[in-house]
Amino acid sequence: MNFIRSVDASAPDLAVDVSGCLTGQTPVVLVHGMGGDHTTWGPTVRTLRATCRPTVAVDLRGHGRSGRSDSYRLDDFAADIDRVVGGLKLARFDLVGHSLGAHAALRYAMTSPARVRRLVLEEVPPMPRDDADAAEDIAPTASFGERIRGFGALLANPGPFLRYDRALGEPVMTQFQTPDPQWWASLRNVSAPTLVVSGGARSFLPAHHLRSVAEALPNADFVRIEAGHSVHRDASPEFLSALLAHLDD
């Protein structure tokens, strides 16, 4: 593990797993979902490394081996990405995120569009446009079926669950339940060709909301893979096929 050390007491140290030479082909930065860490990307990293692509798998604040924080704003997670790519001196890279990590990746791409070559958003939770959207309660969570599948993953790899800061759940959920129409307006700032991945009917996130995100972005494709919220985990071959096709297009 590498660590991006902080000189600011309010910003925690960030752990990153780097594989391959970052000065070769375009690096792929991978950002996990809430309650996970860099290890969720194991098969993805192995597949990308087989194509000679260097990877950077991030542990967001409050997750994995990164430090905990007093602040868990959604913009803080985007700032974590900025600190990692800045600390590693990545001028331009591909960015892949799942769930909370996809939302953080999208926020980063809104503010630093020139640095993101291609963007992949797996099951990205959108902000509610208004009270009607908020009433649908689509904040990151898990269905019963997803919890069963997640339990199997927990038994195989309990580390992320044990290290996850439970204090971040409430502030994150509260923000995802607060209408923010400006977030939708800011999608037009994203210049990277983007792939939005939906887990279909098995996910708690309605596919039509993710399709709306894709339609609001300037240059985006939408793919639906019937796998639930953790597409990269529960439908790995289909996810990897879509990922590689998008990154290599």
Solvent accessible surface area in square Angstrom, and as a share of the most:
residue,aa,sasa,rsa
1,M,88,0.39
2,N,69,0.35
3,F,75,0.31
4,I,23,0.12
5,R,163,0.60
6,S,33,0.21
7,V,163,0.93
8,D,76,0.39
9,A,116,0.90
10,S,81,0.52
11,A,19,0.15
12,P,13,0.08
13,D,47,0.25
14,L,0,0.00
15,A,0,0.00
16,V,0,0.00
17,D,44,0.23
18,V,45,0.26
19,S,28,0.18
20,G,35,0.33
21,C,88,0.53
22,L,40,0.20
23,T,126,0.73
24,G,54,0.52
25,Q,93,0.42
26,T,39,0.23
27,P,9,0.06
28,V,0,0.00
29,V,0,0.00
30,L,0,0.00
31,V,0,0.00
32,H,0,0.00
33,G,6,0.06
34,M,48,0.21
35,G,24,0.23
36,G,17,0.17
37,D,0,0.00
38,H,25,0.11
39,T,56,0.32
40,T,44,0.25
41,W,0,0.00
42,G,21,0.21
43,P,58,0.36
44,T,3,0.02
45,V,22,0.13
46,R,158,0.58
47,T,36,0.21
48,L,0,0.00
49,R,84,0.31
50,A,85,0.66
51,T,58,0.34
52,C,85,0.51
53,R,14,0.05
54,P,2,0.01
55,T,1,0.01
56,V,0,0.00
57,A,1,0.01
58,V,0,0.00
59,D,0,0.00
60,L,0,0.00
61,R,12,0.04
62,G,1,0.01
63,H,0,0.00
64,G,6,0.05
65,R,127,0.46
66,S,10,0.06
67,G,26,0.25
68,R,143,0.52
69,S,19,0.12
70,D,158,0.82
71,S,42,0.27
72,Y,12,0.04
73,R,141,0.51
74,L,4,0.02
75,D,86,0.44
76,D,27,0.14
77,F,0,0.00
78,A,11,0.09
79,A,45,0.35
80,D,0,0.00
81,I,0,0.00
82,D,63,0.33
83,R,55,0.20
84,V,0,0.00
85,V,0,0.00
86,G,38,0.37
87,G,41,0.40
88,L,35,0.17
89,K,176,0.75
90,L,7,0.04
91,A,84,0.65
92,R,121,0.44
93,F,0,0.00
94,D,0,0.00
95,L,0,0.00
96,V,0,0.00
97,G,0,0.00
98,H,14,0.06
99,S,4,0.02
100,L,1,0.00
101,G,0,0.00
102,A,0,0.00
103,H,1,0.00
104,A,1,0.01
105,A,0,0.00
106,L,0,0.00
107,R,32,0.12
108,Y,4,0.02
109,A,0,0.00
110,M,17,0.08
111,T,112,0.65
112,S,27,0.18
113,P,43,0.27
114,A,81,0.63
115,R,69,0.25
116,V,2,0.01
117,R,64,0.23
118,R,34,0.12
119,L,0,0.00
120,V,0,0.00
121,L,0,0.00
122,E,0,0.00
123,E,0,0.00
124,V,0,0.00
125,P,1,0.00
126,P,3,0.02
127,M,9,0.04
128,P,5,0.03
129,R,96,0.35
130,D,72,0.37
131,D,111,0.58
132,A,75,0.58
133,D,20,0.11
134,A,24,0.19
135,A,85,0.66
136,E,83,0.37
137,D,89,0.46
138,I,16,0.08
139,A,5,0.04
140,P,4,0.02
141,T,65,0.38
142,A,34,0.27
143,S,41,0.26
144,F,159,0.66
145,G,30,0.29
146,E,9,0.04
147,R,149,0.54
148,I,99,0.50
149,R,63,0.23
150,G,22,0.21
151,F,116,0.49
152,G,40,0.39
153,A,38,0.30
154,L,50,0.25
155,L,124,0.62
156,A,90,0.69
157,N,62,0.32
158,P,63,0.39
159,G,13,0.13
160,P,14,0.09
161,F,98,0.41
162,L,123,0.61
163,R,79,0.29
164,Y,30,0.12
165,D,10,0.05
166,R,118,0.43
167,A,68,0.53
168,L,0,0.00
169,G,15,0.14
170,E,138,0.62
171,P,48,0.30
172,V,0,0.00
173,M,52,0.23
174,T,76,0.44
175,Q,13,0.06
176,F,5,0.02
177,Q,81,0.36
178,T,69,0.40
179,P,48,0.30
180,D,41,0.21
181,P,89,0.56
182,Q,113,0.50
183,W,8,0.03
184,W,28,0.10
185,A,32,0.25
186,S,20,0.13
187,L,0,0.00
188,R,167,0.61
189,N,73,0.37
190,V,2,0.01
191,S,72,0.47
192,A,5,0.04
193,P,36,0.23
194,T,2,0.01
195,L,13,0.06
196,V,0,0.00
197,V,0,0.00
198,S,0,0.00
199,G,0,0.00
200,G,2,0.02
201,A,82,0.63
202,R,118,0.43
203,S,14,0.09
204,F,38,0.16
205,L,0,0.00
206,P,36,0.23
207,A,15,0.12
208,H,109,0.49
209,H,10,0.04
210,L,0,0.00
211,R,117,0.43
212,S,27,0.18
213,V,0,0.00
214,A,6,0.05
215,E,130,0.58
216,A,44,0.34
217,L,10,0.05
218,P,81,0.51
219,N,80,0.41
220,A,29,0.23
221,D,91,0.47
222,F,42,0.17
223,V,42,0.24
224,R,119,0.43
225,I,20,0.10
226,E,91,0.41
227,A,2,0.02
228,G,0,0.00
229,H,18,0.08
230,S,15,0.10
231,V,0,0.00
232,H,10,0.05
233,R,89,0.32
234,D,53,0.27
235,A,12,0.09
236,S,25,0.16
237,P,100,0.63
238,E,93,0.42
239,F,2,0.01
240,L,24,0.12
241,S,72,0.46
242,A,20,0.15
243,L,1,0.01
244,L,43,0.22
245,A,67,0.52
246,H,15,0.07
247,L,3,0.01
248,D,100,0.52
249,D,125,0.65
